[in-house]
């Protein structure tokens, strides 16, 4: 055997091992926290025992967040903070919990930052945030059901962004639609907190068919439900 071929034969097993090491593995973490379920999918070349460390760090962060949410709920019930006092009766706790759940998703990404995780999807209480890609493709999620009855919600390419859906409070009694009214908003932004704020800011806005935001509106009109897609969201959809 020639020297060059002999060296190649010796190095081939090592090259294969290195190649296998570079192919990062997928890891799943899931459980119940903050009054809801969570599911985390991440891709990383983790060292021995690092999966357990990540899981322990996430559970510790969720326990800390849960304590903070309980403290905020006590404040909201006592109306010690002006912001909470202005919220409609009966939905104060729900709105507060949803907003803090969105903040929690962003906090979990900080935990993943500490471990250098470049590709991940975090879902908590319906709030979804993705980073990087799923293999060679962007992360794909379906928009929540609009109630239009078609049963075919579009697929959204979610890359380095978060998706949050918020619904308007139900009226106390039977209310006829005398003017178009937004029932739900699905918003995409760079963080879960930003998406949550965008969705809530549009719930009280007038429906606009020329929206420039990255949002999907479900609107109640005199003729039934309609779906309005913002121009910034349209390029991210797969139909």
HELIX and SHEET records of a PDB file:
HELIX    1   1 UNK A    3  UNK A   22  1                                  20    
HELIX    2   2 UNK A   50  UNK A   78  1                                  29    
HELIX    3   3 UNK A   82  UNK A   85  1                                   4    
HELIX    4   4 UNK A   92  UNK A  114  1                                  23    
HELIX    5   5 UNK A  192  UNK A  203  1                                  12    
HELIX    6   6 UNK A  231  UNK A  234  1                                   4    
SHEET    1   A 8 UNK A  25  UNK A  33  0                                        
SHEET    2   A 8 UNK A  36  UNK A  44 -1                                        
SHEET    3   A 8 UNK A 119  UNK A 124 -1                                        
SHEET    4   A 8 UNK A 127  UNK A 131 -1                                        
SHEET    5   A 8 UNK A 161  UNK A 167 -1                                        
SHEET    6   A 8 UNK A 181  UNK A 189 -1                                        
SHEET    7   A 8 UNK A 215  UNK A 221 -1                                        
SHEET    8   A 8 UNK A 224  UNK A 229 -1                                        
SHEET    1   B 3 UNK A 139  UNK A 142  0                                        
SHEET    2   B 3 UNK A 155  UNK A 158 -1                                        
SHEET    3   B 3 UNK A 237  UNK A 238 -1                                        
END                                                                             
